[in-house]
Amino acid sequence: MFFIAGISPKTKIIEDYPQRCTVCGLQQAFQTRIDHYLNIFFIPVMRVKKGEPFTICERCHRTKNEFRREQSPYQEETGLLCKFCGNPVHKGFFYCPYCGKKL
């Protein structure tokens, strides 16, 4: 008899409505949970472990704990900030590297 079984993770989005990500500034942060399922012949049969919910951005893939802004080398040089998203930009840029809008 041949038998294949294992446990694999499955990501589940809990909320339907996204939150605003404070890093990239877009409405792409969803409340998410990673559950682990018992698979038999690669078919999920039963949930083995229910994961803890957390918020993660779909665009920049940062969790809510990582939503702090990093210090950018451009901010020390110029002190300029994007008027749309507030991220530091270099004075030679025509478009913001974070939100993509024209400066």
Secondary structure as GFF3:
##gff-version 3
##sequence-region A 1 103
A	DSSP	beta_strand	5	13	.	.	.	ID=ss1
A	DSSP	beta_strand	29	40	.	.	.	ID=ss2
A	DSSP	beta_strand	43	49	.	.	.	ID=ss3
A	DSSP	beta_strand	54	57	.	.	.	ID=ss4
A	DSSP	three_ten_helix	64	66	.	.	.	ID=ss5
A	DSSP	alpha_helix	73	77	.	.	.	ID=ss6
###
